[in-house]
């Protein structure tokens, strides 16, 4: 993911010579790599404190320094878990065994003093290539606005379910993004329209399990006949009467249309296969409210309300 507001590059220059610090800082600031903050430290001990507090994108270090040397700083950094911090050396050290030691500890480059500006810049560009690209990349487009929920509030739906089930305990849980395959057939499908309009405004769906739960609960049935109907995927006429009543009542808690019109139930039917345009409406997502309902002893079902 591209950061829409990437932070400036941070480079820490570690050298006991203020003159070398100034030279390297000048090279970095004139490199045209984008926004950059250059900090300095006089030895490896000071550098470790700074890196631990705020890890930079790159550390450019001398080798021979008082208190803690460059290689000791690198080894300690790796032992402390700072394996992601990139470290390069600008040093008078030329012994091959020492340079191999630096590389084996993860040094991204080793440049000998005296150095050419172009040589240092080339190595720094390679070390910071990914971060430089991040700074140059255009910000990502803003995410599309979230579709409004189809229900006026979760609390209103919870109250409607409680009214339907009376004293029967239940659990209503949001299930955002549930797919058509999650809703077991057949569906009790309701079509709502705004006052004075014929075109659909919203759909309400109870899967077969939710029909049995809300219908059986509305009829105050004991668990065995409800579970039997769920297993057979055949809600009884009594269950369907109460399930349809629930969907009719749900019209009153649907979110209002743009003009403030009140939705009303137009059609409700038990359908053995998905409504033809249902998948397209789910993907288009002009507004949805998806839930799972569970009742101890009954089981679990799913319901959804979708803006057309």
C-alpha positions as CSV (number, residue, x, y, z in Angstrom):
1,X,0.0,0.0,0.0
2,X,1.3,3.4,-0.9
3,X,1.4,5.9,2.0
4,X,-0.7,8.9,1.1
5,X,1.6,11.1,3.2
6,X,5.0,9.5,3.3
7,X,7.4,10.7,5.9
8,X,10.7,12.4,4.8
9,X,13.8,10.3,4.4
10,X,15.9,10.1,7.6
11,X,19.6,9.5,7.4
12,X,21.9,9.2,10.4
13,X,25.6,10.1,9.8
14,X,27.9,8.7,12.4
15,X,31.5,10.0,12.5
16,X,33.8,11.4,15.2
17,X,34.9,14.1,12.6
18,X,32.6,17.1,12.3
19,X,34.2,17.8,9.0
20,X,33.3,14.4,7.6
21,X,29.8,14.8,9.0
22,X,29.4,18.1,7.2
23,X,30.7,16.7,3.9
24,X,28.4,13.7,3.9
25,X,25.5,15.9,5.0
26,X,26.1,18.3,2.1
27,X,26.2,15.4,-0.4
28,X,22.9,14.0,0.8
29,X,21.1,17.4,0.9
30,X,22.2,18.2,-2.7
31,X,21.3,14.8,-4.0
32,X,17.7,15.6,-5.0
33,X,16.3,12.5,-3.3
34,X,13.3,14.3,-2.0
35,X,12.4,15.5,1.5
36,X,15.2,14.4,3.9
37,X,16.2,14.9,7.5
38,X,20.0,14.3,8.2
39,X,21.0,13.7,11.8
40,X,24.6,13.2,13.1
41,X,26.2,11.3,15.9
42,X,29.8,11.3,17.1
43,X,30.3,7.7,18.0
44,X,28.5,4.3,17.9
45,X,27.1,4.5,21.4
46,X,25.3,7.8,20.7
47,X,24.1,6.4,17.3
48,X,22.6,3.3,19.0
49,X,20.6,5.4,21.3
50,X,19.3,7.5,18.4
51,X,18.5,4.4,16.2
52,X,16.7,2.6,19.0
53,X,14.6,5.7,19.7
54,X,13.7,6.5,16.1
55,X,15.0,4.1,13.4
56,X,16.3,6.0,10.3
57,X,16.1,4.8,6.7
58,X,19.9,4.6,6.5
59,X,22.9,4.9,8.8
60,X,26.2,6.0,7.2
61,X,29.0,5.3,9.7
62,X,32.7,5.6,10.2
63,X,34.5,2.5,11.4
64,X,37.1,3.7,13.9
65,X,35.5,5.8,16.6
66,X,35.9,6.2,20.3
67,X,33.6,4.5,22.9
68,X,31.8,2.2,20.4
69,X,33.2,1.6,16.9
70,X,31.1,1.4,13.7
71,X,31.3,-2.4,13.5
72,X,30.5,-2.8,17.2
73,X,27.5,-0.5,16.6
74,X,26.3,-2.7,13.6
75,X,26.7,-5.9,15.5
76,X,24.8,-4.6,18.6
77,X,22.1,-3.2,16.4
78,X,21.6,-6.7,14.8
79,X,21.6,-8.3,18.2
80,X,18.9,-5.9,19.4
81,X,16.6,-6.8,16.5
82,X,17.4,-3.9,14.3
83,X,17.9,-6.0,11.2
84,X,15.7,-3.8,9.0
85,X,17.9,-0.7,9.5
86,X,20.3,-0.3,6.6
87,X,23.9,0.5,7.5
88,X,26.7,1.6,5.2
89,X,30.3,2.5,6.0
90,X,32.5,5.4,4.9
91,X,35.9,4.5,6.4
92,X,39.7,4.4,6.2
93,X,39.5,0.7,7.1
94,X,40.9,-1.4,4.2
95,X,41.6,-4.8,5.7
96,X,39.6,-7.3,3.7
97,X,38.8,-9.5,6.7
98,X,37.3,-6.5,8.4
99,X,35.3,-5.4,5.4
100,X,34.0,-9.0,5.0
101,X,33.0,-8.8,8.7
102,X,30.9,-5.7,7.9
103,X,29.2,-7.3,4.9
104,X,28.5,-10.5,6.8
105,X,26.7,-8.4,9.4
106,X,24.5,-6.8,6.7
107,X,26.3,-3.6,5.7
108,X,24.8,-2.4,2.4
109,X,28.0,-0.7,1.2
110,X,31.6,0.0,2.2
111,X,33.3,3.1,0.8
112,X,36.9,4.1,1.5
113,X,38.0,7.5,2.5
114,X,38.8,9.8,0.7
115,X,35.7,9.3,-1.4
116,X,34.1,10.9,-4.4
117,X,30.7,12.5,-4.0
118,X,29.4,10.5,-7.0
119,X,30.5,7.2,-5.4
120,X,28.7,7.9,-2.1
121,X,25.6,9.2,-3.9
122,X,25.4,6.1,-6.1
123,X,25.4,3.8,-3.0
124,X,23.0,5.9,-1.1
125,X,20.5,5.9,-4.1
126,X,20.7,2.1,-4.2
127,X,20.1,1.8,-0.5
128,X,17.2,4.2,-0.5
129,X,15.7,3.3,-3.9
130,X,12.4,1.9,-2.5
131,X,11.8,4.8,-0.1
132,X,12.7,7.4,-2.9
133,X,10.1,5.8,-5.1
134,X,7.6,6.0,-2.3
135,X,8.2,9.7,-2.0
136,X,7.9,10.2,-5.8
137,X,4.7,8.1,-6.2
138,X,1.5,10.0,-6.6
139,X,-0.9,9.6,-3.7
140,X,-3.5,6.9,-4.1
141,X,-7.0,7.9,-5.1
142,X,-9.3,8.4,-2.1
143,X,-11.3,5.3,-1.2
144,X,-14.9,5.3,-2.5
145,X,-17.4,6.6,0.1
146,X,-18.9,3.9,2.2
147,X,-22.4,2.9,1.2
148,X,-25.0,3.8,3.9
149,X,-26.6,0.9,5.8
150,X,-30.0,-0.2,4.6
151,X,-31.4,-0.1,8.1
152,X,-31.9,3.1,10.1
153,X,-29.9,1.6,13.0
154,X,-28.8,-1.7,14.5
155,X,-30.6,-0.9,17.7
156,X,-33.9,-0.6,15.8
157,X,-33.4,-4.0,14.2
158,X,-32.5,-5.5,17.5
159,X,-35.7,-4.1,19.0
160,X,-37.7,-5.5,16.2
161,X,-36.3,-9.0,16.6
162,X,-36.9,-8.8,20.4
163,X,-40.5,-7.8,19.7
164,X,-40.8,-10.8,17.3
165,X,-39.3,-13.3,19.7
166,X,-40.7,-12.0,23.0
167,X,-38.8,-13.6,25.9
168,X,-36.8,-16.1,23.7
169,X,-33.1,-15.2,24.1
170,X,-31.3,-14.4,20.8
171,X,-28.0,-13.1,19.5
172,X,-27.9,-10.7,16.6
173,X,-24.4,-10.2,15.1
174,X,-23.3,-8.0,12.1
175,X,-22.1,-10.1,9.2
176,X,-20.8,-7.5,6.7
177,X,-20.1,-8.6,3.2
178,X,-21.9,-12.0,3.4
179,X,-22.3,-13.6,0.0
180,X,-25.3,-15.0,-1.7
181,X,-23.9,-18.5,-1.0
182,X,-24.1,-17.7,2.8
183,X,-27.9,-17.3,2.6
184,X,-29.4,-20.8,2.5
185,X,-32.3,-21.4,0.1
186,X,-35.2,-21.0,0.0
187,X,-35.3,-17.2,0.7
188,X,-38.2,-15.3,2.1
189,X,-37.8,-12.3,-0.2
190,X,-39.5,-8.9,0.5
191,X,-39.6,-6.0,-1.9
192,X,-40.0,-2.5,-0.5
193,X,-40.9,0.7,-2.4
194,X,-41.3,4.3,-1.4
195,X,-44.7,5.9,-1.1
196,X,-46.1,6.6,-4.5
197,X,-43.4,4.7,-6.4
198,X,-43.4,1.3,-8.1
199,X,-39.7,0.8,-8.6
200,X,-38.0,-1.3,-5.8
201,X,-36.3,0.8,-3.1
202,X,-34.9,-2.1,-1.0
203,X,-35.0,-5.9,-0.6
204,X,-35.2,-7.8,2.6
205,X,-34.0,-11.4,2.7
206,X,-34.4,-14.1,5.4
207,X,-32.6,-17.3,4.5
208,X,-34.5,-20.5,5.3
209,X,-32.9,-20.8,8.7
210,X,-33.9,-17.3,9.6
211,X,-37.4,-17.9,8.4
212,X,-37.6,-20.9,10.8
213,X,-36.0,-19.0,13.7
214,X,-38.1,-15.8,13.4
215,X,-41.2,-17.6,12.3
216,X,-40.9,-20.3,14.9
217,X,-40.0,-17.8,17.6
218,X,-42.9,-15.6,16.6
219,X,-45.2,-18.6,17.1
220,X,-43.4,-19.4,20.4
221,X,-42.6,-22.9,19.2
222,X,-40.4,-25.3,21.1
223,X,-36.9,-26.1,19.6
224,X,-37.6,-29.6,18.1
225,X,-40.1,-28.5,15.4
226,X,-37.9,-25.5,14.5
227,X,-34.8,-27.6,14.1
228,X,-36.8,-30.2,12.1
229,X,-38.0,-27.4,9.7
230,X,-34.4,-26.1,9.4
231,X,-33.0,-29.5,8.6
232,X,-35.6,-30.1,5.9
233,X,-35.4,-26.5,4.6
234,X,-39.2,-26.4,4.8
235,X,-40.6,-23.8,7.1
236,X,-44.2,-24.5,8.0
237,X,-47.1,-22.2,7.0
238,X,-47.3,-20.9,10.5
239,X,-43.6,-20.1,10.5
240,X,-44.0,-18.3,7.2
241,X,-46.9,-16.2,8.5
242,X,-44.7,-14.9,11.3
243,X,-41.6,-14.5,9.0
244,X,-43.6,-12.5,6.6
245,X,-44.9,-10.3,9.5
246,X,-41.4,-9.6,10.5
247,X,-40.4,-8.5,7.0
248,X,-43.5,-6.3,6.8
249,X,-42.6,-4.7,10.1
250,X,-39.0,-4.1,8.9
251,X,-40.3,-1.5,6.5
252,X,-40.6,0.9,9.4
253,X,-36.9,0.7,10.3
254,X,-35.4,0.9,6.8
255,X,-33.3,4.0,6.1
256,X,-35.4,6.7,4.4
257,X,-34.9,7.6,0.7
258,X,-33.1,10.8,-0.4
259,X,-36.4,12.6,-0.5
260,X,-37.5,11.4,2.9
261,X,-40.1,9.0,1.6
262,X,-41.1,6.1,3.8
263,X,-40.6,2.6,2.5
264,X,-43.5,0.1,2.5
265,X,-43.7,-3.6,1.8
266,X,-45.0,-4.3,-1.7
267,X,-44.4,-8.1,-2.2
268,X,-43.1,-10.9,0.0
269,X,-42.6,-14.5,-1.3
270,X,-40.8,-17.6,-0.4
271,X,-38.5,-18.2,-3.4
272,X,-36.7,-21.5,-4.1
273,X,-33.9,-19.8,-6.0
274,X,-32.1,-16.5,-5.8
275,X,-33.8,-13.4,-7.2
276,X,-32.3,-12.8,-10.7
277,X,-30.8,-9.4,-9.9
278,X,-29.8,-10.2,-6.4
279,X,-26.1,-10.9,-7.1
280,X,-25.8,-7.7,-9.0
281,X,-27.3,-5.7,-6.2
282,X,-25.0,-7.3,-3.6
283,X,-22.0,-6.4,-5.7
284,X,-23.2,-2.8,-6.5
285,X,-23.8,-2.2,-2.8
286,X,-25.8,1.0,-2.7
287,X,-26.4,0.2,0.9
288,X,-26.6,-3.1,2.9
289,X,-27.2,-4.4,6.4
290,X,-26.2,-8.0,6.9
291,X,-26.7,-10.0,10.1
292,X,-26.5,-13.5,11.6
293,X,-29.2,-14.4,14.2
294,X,-28.8,-17.3,16.7
295,X,-31.3,-18.6,19.2
296,X,-30.3,-21.3,21.7
297,X,-31.9,-24.6,20.9
298,X,-33.1,-23.4,17.4
299,X,-29.8,-22.7,15.6
300,X,-28.4,-19.9,13.4
301,X,-29.7,-18.1,10.3
302,X,-28.9,-15.1,8.2
303,X,-30.8,-12.0,7.1
304,X,-29.9,-9.1,4.8
305,X,-31.5,-5.8,3.7
306,X,-30.2,-4.3,0.5
307,X,-30.8,-0.9,-1.1
308,X,-31.7,-1.2,-4.8
